[in-house]
Amino acid sequence: MITETTELSGFAQWAVDVMEAIGAPGVGLVIAAENLFPPIPSEIVLPLAGFTASRGDFTLAEALIWSTVGALVGAFVLYGLGALLGLERLRRIARRLPLVEVADVDKTTEWFKRHGPKTVFFGRMLPIFRSLISIPAGITRLNLLLFAALTFAGSAIWNAALVLAGYFLGENWDLVEPYADVLQYVVLGAVVVVIVAFVVIRVRKRLREGPEADAH
């Protein structure tokens, strides 16, 4: 069990309970859930997995392998959802959304077709994006073997960094979290800036075009 000096609550305690109950496969289960539900913090789960491995509940190799297996499982589920959604259905949704045009979907799709592989790889190392990037990959039907290879490589790097940190830090595994939080805040800040800029530009465009814009 986690020592009394390590105070856990909420999701962190649940993650530890899962890992202690079923061993290394529990790491994969929690990471798969993290991929499907981005608010679940892998920045906590992975160092905890490393810490748990350092206590001998399972080996470091098992923590690394199962965390990557879990990431692959979650990524494949979201890829499947993207493929099920499909480009035409996404276009129909875009027509119903304010400030969004079908051309936005087409441009984004074309961009992803050109840059998708490296986006999938590097996206695995960014909070939130490491989960969501699987959906456009599915929509554009990125080659499944290529998707699997890129997901495996990117996830393995991210997982190894945090698992090893937790393994070597031991009881001080939680020192990793503030640094991971900084990265998350930077990414979220960049996303907010992009969204705000998009809305401002699109509203100005609609105001210039007048009522005719509603026909698009």
C-alpha positions as CSV (number, residue, x, y, z in Angstrom):
1,M,0.0,0.0,0.0
2,I,1.0,3.6,-0.4
3,T,2.8,4.8,2.7
4,E,1.2,7.3,5.1
5,T,3.6,10.0,4.0
6,T,2.1,10.0,0.6
7,E,-1.3,11.6,0.8
8,L,-3.6,10.8,-2.1
9,S,-7.2,11.6,-2.8
10,G,-9.7,11.5,-5.6
11,F,-8.5,10.2,-8.9
12,A,-4.9,9.6,-7.8
13,Q,-6.1,7.3,-5.0
14,W,-8.5,5.5,-7.4
15,A,-5.6,5.0,-9.9
16,V,-3.4,3.5,-7.1
17,D,-6.2,1.2,-6.0
18,V,-6.6,-0.1,-9.6
19,M,-2.9,-0.7,-9.9
20,E,-2.6,-2.4,-6.6
21,A,-5.7,-4.5,-7.3
22,I,-4.8,-5.9,-10.7
23,G,-1.1,-5.1,-11.0
24,A,0.7,-3.8,-14.1
25,P,-2.4,-4.2,-16.4
26,G,-4.1,-1.7,-14.1
27,V,-1.6,0.9,-15.5
28,G,-2.8,0.1,-19.0
29,L,-6.4,0.3,-17.9
30,V,-6.0,3.8,-16.3
31,I,-4.0,5.2,-19.2
32,A,-6.6,3.9,-21.7
33,A,-9.2,5.7,-19.6
34,E,-7.0,8.8,-19.6
35,N,-6.9,8.8,-23.4
36,L,-10.7,8.5,-23.7
37,F,-11.3,11.1,-21.0
38,P,-8.6,13.8,-21.3
39,P,-9.4,15.5,-18.0
40,I,-7.9,12.4,-16.3
41,P,-4.3,13.5,-15.7
42,S,-1.6,11.2,-17.0
43,E,0.8,13.6,-15.3
44,I,-0.3,12.0,-12.1
45,V,-1.0,8.5,-13.2
46,L,2.4,7.8,-14.9
47,P,4.7,9.0,-12.1
48,L,2.4,7.0,-9.7
49,A,3.0,4.0,-11.9
50,G,6.7,4.5,-11.7
51,F,6.6,5.0,-7.9
52,T,4.5,1.8,-7.6
53,A,7.0,-0.1,-9.7
54,S,9.8,1.2,-7.4
55,R,8.1,-0.5,-4.5
56,G,8.1,-3.8,-6.3
57,D,4.4,-4.2,-7.0
58,F,5.4,-4.8,-10.6
59,T,8.5,-4.2,-12.6
60,L,9.6,-1.0,-14.3
61,A,9.4,-2.8,-17.7
62,E,5.8,-3.8,-17.0
63,A,4.9,-0.2,-16.1
64,L,6.4,1.1,-19.4
65,I,4.9,-1.7,-21.5
66,W,1.4,-1.5,-20.0
67,S,1.2,2.3,-20.1
68,T,2.0,2.2,-23.8
69,V,-0.5,-0.6,-24.4
70,G,-3.2,1.5,-22.7
71,A,-2.3,4.5,-24.8
72,L,-2.7,2.4,-27.9
73,V,-6.1,1.0,-26.9
74,G,-7.5,4.5,-26.1
75,A,-6.1,5.9,-29.3
76,F,-7.6,3.1,-31.4
77,V,-11.0,3.7,-29.8
78,L,-10.9,7.4,-30.7
79,Y,-9.6,6.7,-34.2
80,G,-12.6,4.4,-34.7
81,L,-14.9,7.2,-33.5
82,G,-13.3,9.6,-36.0
83,A,-13.7,7.0,-38.8
84,L,-17.3,6.5,-37.8
85,L,-18.0,10.2,-37.9
86,G,-16.5,10.6,-41.3
87,L,-15.8,13.7,-43.4
88,E,-19.3,14.1,-44.8
89,R,-21.0,13.9,-41.5
90,L,-18.5,16.4,-40.1
91,R,-19.3,18.8,-43.0
92,R,-23.0,18.5,-42.2
93,I,-22.2,19.4,-38.5
94,A,-20.2,22.4,-39.7
95,R,-23.1,23.8,-41.6
96,R,-25.1,24.0,-38.4
97,L,-22.4,25.6,-36.3
98,P,-22.2,29.4,-35.9
99,L,-19.0,31.0,-37.3
100,V,-17.9,27.7,-38.8
101,E,-17.9,27.1,-42.6
102,V,-17.6,23.9,-44.5
103,A,-14.4,25.3,-46.1
104,D,-12.9,25.3,-42.6
105,V,-13.4,21.5,-42.4
106,D,-12.0,21.0,-45.9
107,K,-8.9,23.1,-45.2
108,T,-8.3,21.4,-41.9
109,T,-8.7,18.0,-43.5
110,E,-6.2,18.8,-46.3
111,W,-3.8,20.2,-43.8
112,F,-4.0,17.0,-41.7
113,K,-3.5,14.9,-44.8
114,R,-0.2,16.7,-45.4
115,H,1.0,17.0,-41.8
116,G,-1.0,14.3,-40.0
117,P,1.8,11.8,-39.3
118,K,4.1,14.2,-37.5
119,T,1.1,15.8,-35.8
120,V,0.1,12.4,-34.4
121,F,3.7,11.7,-33.2
122,F,4.3,15.0,-31.5
123,G,0.7,15.4,-30.3
124,R,1.2,12.3,-28.1
125,M,3.5,14.4,-25.9
126,L,1.0,17.3,-25.4
127,P,-1.7,17.4,-22.8
128,I,-5.3,17.0,-24.2
129,F,-3.9,16.8,-27.8
130,R,-2.5,13.3,-27.2
131,S,-6.1,12.1,-26.9
132,L,-8.0,14.3,-29.4
133,I,-5.5,13.9,-32.2
134,S,-6.8,10.4,-32.8
135,I,-10.1,11.7,-34.0
136,P,-9.0,13.7,-37.1
137,A,-6.6,10.8,-37.8
138,G,-9.7,8.6,-38.0
139,I,-11.7,11.1,-40.0
140,T,-9.0,11.3,-42.6
141,R,-8.4,7.5,-42.5
142,L,-4.7,7.9,-41.8
143,N,-3.1,4.6,-42.6
144,L,-3.8,2.4,-39.6
145,L,-0.4,0.8,-39.3
146,L,1.3,4.2,-39.6
147,F,-1.1,5.6,-37.0
148,A,-0.3,2.7,-34.7
149,A,3.5,3.1,-35.1
150,L,3.4,6.9,-34.6
151,T,1.1,6.5,-31.6
152,F,3.4,3.8,-30.1
153,A,6.5,5.9,-30.6
154,G,5.1,9.2,-29.3
155,S,3.3,7.6,-26.3
156,A,6.3,5.5,-25.4
157,I,8.5,8.6,-25.1
158,W,5.9,10.5,-23.1
159,N,5.2,7.6,-20.8
160,A,8.8,6.7,-20.3
161,A,9.7,10.2,-19.2
162,L,7.0,10.3,-16.5
163,V,7.2,6.7,-15.4
164,L,11.0,6.9,-15.0
165,A,10.6,10.2,-13.1
166,G,8.2,8.6,-10.7
167,Y,10.4,5.5,-10.4
168,F,13.6,7.4,-9.5
169,L,11.9,10.0,-7.4
170,G,10.1,7.4,-5.2
171,E,8.1,9.0,-2.4
172,N,8.7,12.4,-4.1
173,W,7.0,11.3,-7.3
174,D,4.6,14.3,-7.0
175,L,7.4,16.7,-7.8
176,V,6.8,15.9,-11.4
177,E,3.3,17.3,-11.4
178,P,4.1,21.0,-11.2
179,Y,6.4,20.8,-14.3
180,A,3.8,18.8,-16.2
181,D,1.2,21.4,-15.2
182,V,3.3,24.2,-16.7
183,L,3.3,22.4,-20.0
184,Q,-0.5,21.9,-19.8
185,Y,-1.1,25.6,-19.0
186,V,1.1,26.6,-22.0
187,V,-0.8,24.3,-24.3
188,L,-4.2,25.4,-23.0
189,G,-3.2,29.1,-23.2
190,A,-2.2,28.6,-26.8
191,V,-5.5,26.9,-27.6
192,V,-7.5,29.7,-26.0
193,V,-5.5,32.3,-28.0
194,V,-6.1,30.5,-31.3
195,I,-9.9,30.1,-30.5
196,V,-10.3,33.8,-29.6
197,A,-8.4,34.9,-32.7
198,F,-10.6,32.6,-34.9
199,V,-13.8,34.0,-33.4
200,V,-12.6,37.6,-33.7
201,I,-11.5,37.2,-37.3
202,R,-14.7,35.3,-38.3
203,V,-17.0,37.8,-36.6
204,R,-15.3,40.7,-38.4
205,K,-15.7,38.8,-41.7
206,R,-19.4,38.3,-41.1
207,L,-19.9,41.9,-40.1
208,R,-18.2,43.1,-43.3
209,E,-20.1,40.7,-45.5
210,G,-23.5,41.6,-43.9
211,P,-26.6,39.4,-44.2
212,E,-25.2,37.6,-47.2
213,A,-22.9,35.7,-44.8
214,D,-25.8,33.8,-43.3
215,A,-26.4,32.0,-46.6
216,H,-23.1,30.2,-46.4
